[in-house]
Amino acid sequence: MDAKEIFPLFHQVLMNLAECYTNTVEEEVAASGINARDFYIGILAAKCFDPDPISAERLRKRIPYNAAAYYEATLGKLLEAEFLEAAPEGGYLLNQQGIIIFRRTVSIVYRQMEACTSFSTTVMEDIKHLLAKLVQASLLSDDPPCKWSILHSRRLDPGHNVAAIVKIDQYLSDLTAYRDDAHLASWQQYGVSGHAWDILGIVWQGKAATIAELLPINEKRQWSEVETMAAIAELVKQSWLEKGAGLSLTQKGRSIREEAESLTDQYFFAPWSILSDQEMNRLGELLTTLAETLEKKP
């Protein structure tokens, strides 16, 4: 099994693990007057930046495809609910109440994940060891890409005194973050905005072929119609997009988007050379079995 076959298993395992704890998290944070989205975007993310402040600007460094308003509403809500406090230099920090809900909720998540897995200790340690090698190799890889996302993800590492499945979840999250680093490095060289790049990808993937189809997608990311039209104009100016009765990629736009996808793979998979063919096959087999086992959990 090669790296491109293995990577989709990361997402599958993470999603199946999330099924083990999502309902419990929602119930836990609801008791504090917030929802799971508030917890993940505001409180969990704030811990990734600790001891630095969290802000919409910093959150958009990893995901520049959302408008600042997408994050500002949540951060403002958590400030009002007294889980965050304003930092002197700008942005927000977790206060004592925020730290308490973070620790309590994460502890619940860890227990739920551990209860979901029944693999032998040897198997789990094998997966953990192989993923740890990939994380370390990614951290030590040459630039590009930069390590913004993976380094902040690593700040959530729970240490050594946790179940293997918890470390596996952490390492999969770290590597997913590094994938984001790789993709950012693949297109930011062109100097276009994150909003414009996202629209290029939406059209490239066939998710929207007209402005009417595009606007609802961008509204979910909190972009106004004016901002979306400006981003479309940015792509037209680059000769990447043609705007007529519909939206269509130019040959140049398609080539740029496909080149970025290729570069993303190049950057992301380069550190995987740390694994031998035997280790690669072993990782693929174990993650496949783990994903399937988690999927069968009630």
N, C-alpha and C positions, 0 to 999 in steps of 0.2 A: 504494500500500500504506500502511495507516495504522499507528499505533504499536502497537495491540493485536495486529495481525497480525505485526508485526516482533518483538515481545518474545519469543515462543516460540522464535524462531530463535536467540536468545542461548543458551538452554539446549541447543539441538540442536548448535550449534557447539562449545560447551564440552564436551559429552559426547563428541562425535566426536573432538575433540582429545585428550580423556583416553584414548581408545582407543589413541592413538599412543604413549603413554608409561606407562600403568598397569602393565603387566607388568614393564617395566624398573625402575620405582620399587619394586615389590614385591621384585624380586630384589636390588636395591641395598640396601634397608634391612634385608632379611632377614639379610644378611651381618653386620649390626651387632646382631642379636638382637632386633629389633623388627619390627612389621608396618606395612603402609601406613596403617592406621587410626591407629596410634600416631604416625606421622609427621605426618599431616594434622591430627589433633586436638591433638597436643601440640607438636611441633617447629615446623611451619609456622605454627600459630596463635600460638605464643610469639613468633615473629618479627613477627607483626602488632601485638603489644603492645609490643615493644621500643622504648624502654628501660624501659617499665613491666613489672611482673611479670604473668605469666599466672596465672589461678586459675579454679576452677569457677564462682565467682560472676561473674567478668568474661566468661567464655565464655557464660554464660546470659543476659547482657544482649542478645546478638543472637538466641540461640535458647533462650528460656525454657521451651520445651516439653519439654526433657530435664531429668531430675533431676540434682542436683549429683553424685550417685554415678556417673552416666554419664561424667562427665569426670574425677572424682577418681581412679578406678581407673587410667586412662591416665597421668595426671600422676604418680601415685605410682610406676607402673612405670618411667617415664622418669627419675624421681629416683633410683630404685634402680639403674637401668642407667647412671647418671652422665651423662645428657644434659642434665639440669636440675639446678639447685642452689637451695636455699631462699633466698628474698629476705628481708632483714632486716625489711621492712615487711609480710611475709606474701606468700603466693604463690610463684611460681618464676620463675627466669630461665634462659635458655640459658647453659650453660657453654661452654668452648672446644670440647669434644667435640661438643656440640649444634650449635654454629655450623658446625663442619666438616661434619657430616652434612647440615645444611641447605644449605650452599653446594654441596656435591658433588651432592646429589640434584637440586636446582633446576637446576644446570648441565646435568645429564643431560636433564631435562624440556625445557629450552629447545632443546637439540640435536635431540631427538626431534620436537618440534613443527615445527621448521624443516625437518626432513627430510620431513615429511608434506605440505607445501604446495608447489605448483608454479605458483601464480598469478604473473602478472607483477608487477613492483615497483610499477607504477602502480596496479594494482587494489588491492594490499595497502595502499598508502599512502592510497588513497581511503577504504577501510574504517576504517583507523586514524584518519584525520583526522575523519571523521564521528562515530566513537565518542568521540574526545577532546572534541569539542564537547559531547556529551551528558554526559560525566563532569563537565566544567567547569561546565556549566549546573546540574547536580544539586548540586554542591558550593556553588554560589552561590544556590541557591533559598531562598525564604523558609521559615521554620519554620511549621507542622510540615512534614515530620518533622525530628527531630534527625539528626545525621550520624554517629552512633556507628559504624555498620557500615561505611559507605563510607570514612570517615576511617581506620579501622583497615585496611581492604582496601588503601587507597592506600599504606600503609607497605611493601607488598610490591613496589611499582613498581620495575622493574629499571633504570630510567634510559633514556638514548637510544641507547646502544651495543649494541642487540640487534636481532634480526630483527623485521620488522613483525608477524609472527604472534604473537610473544611479547607485544608491546604490545597487540595485539587481544585476546588471552587475558586480559591484565590489566584492560583496560577493560571487557570483558564481565563479569569477576568483580566489578569495582567497581560496575557498574550493578546486578548481581544483589544485591549487598550493600545498595544503596540501595533496592531493592525491599523488602528485609527491614525497613529503616528505615521505609519508607512503611507497611508492614503493622502494625508495632509501634505506630506513631502512630495507626493507625485504631482500635485496640481498647483500648489501655492507659488511655484516658480513663475506661473503665468501672470500673476498679479491681479487676478479677478477676485471679486467678493465671494464669500461663502454662499450667499444667497444665489448669485448667478451660477456658481458651479453646481449647486444642488438642482437648479432648474435644468441645466444641461443634462445632468444625470437622469432626471425624471423623464425628459423627452427621449433620451437615449434608451432608457429601459422600456419605453412604450407605455408609461403610466399616464401620460397626458399628451394629446396632439393638438389641443386648442387652448386658448387662454381661459375659456369657460371651465375646462377640465382641470386646468392648473391652479386656478385661484383657490378652490376649497382645500387643496393639498397644502398650499402655502399659508392659508389662514390658520391651519392647525399648528403651524410653527410661529404664529403670531405676527406674520408679515402683513402689512396693509396692501391694498390693491395698488396704491401709488408706488410702494417700495418694490412690489413684484414687477410692475411695468418698467421701473427703472432698471431692475436686474435683467429683464428681457432685452432692453435697449443696450445694456452693456454687452450682452452676448451677440447681438446684431452688429454692434460696432466692431467686435472682434472677428466678424465674419464666421462665427460658429453656428449661428442660428438664423433662419429665415422666418420672418413674420409676415404672413399673408392671411388667407382665410383660416389657416391653421398655423401650427408651429412645426418646423422641420429642421433637422440638423443639416448643415452643409457638409460637404465631404471633409472640409478642414475641421469642422466641429466634431464629426464622428472620429476622425483620426486622432485628434487631441484627447478625446475621452477614452478611446481604446488604448492609446499610448499610456495614459495615466493608470489605467487598470493593469497594464503589463508592468509598469514601474512599481505599483503597489505590491504586486506579487514578488517582484525582484527584491525589493527592500525587505519585505516581511519574511520571505522564506530563506533569505541568505543565511541567517543564524542557524537554520535547521540542519546545516551540514555537520553540526556537532554530533548528530545522531547517526549511528551506523545503519545500514539497510536492515539489519536484524532488529535494532531498537525501534526503527520506524515502523516496521511491520508489527512488532509487539505493541507499540503504543496504539496503532490503529485498531488492532484486534481487541485490546482491553477497553478502549473508549467506546467501540461499537457495542460490546457486551454491557458496559456500564449504562450507556444510553438506553439500550433495550430493556435492561432490568429496571431502571428508574421509570420508564414509560409504563411498565406493567403494574406499578404501585397503585393501590386504590386511592 
